[in-house]
């Protein structure tokens, strides 16, 4: 598989994911991903993306509950 940005080779590895929102900062380490050997762009598979999205929704739900207390 080639990188869509630089056309370098993508290799199976692990990478981090982070997101900054007004209410929180989420950092996940060592997530399976394809990483470009040239530019270090990362690509997460659909299964990993679904888990990340589920985690974010759960976290945001918990934050809303805390704000209502």
Phi, psi and omega in degrees: 000139180253148178294137180284347182264315185237359181068014176287172181279135176264130179241146177292130182201199171235155181209169178264163176221135176220151177217137177247124176234169180302319186272341186198166171234126181244128178232123177242133182249156172059048177266134178302135182201168168259130183237133180289133180287343181264299188258355178069013173301144181242149180226121179264142177290161183304319180298317179293320179298318179298319179294317178299314180297319178297318178297316179297315179299318179296317179297314181294325176296317178296321179295318178300320178298316179297323182289339182273349182283000000 
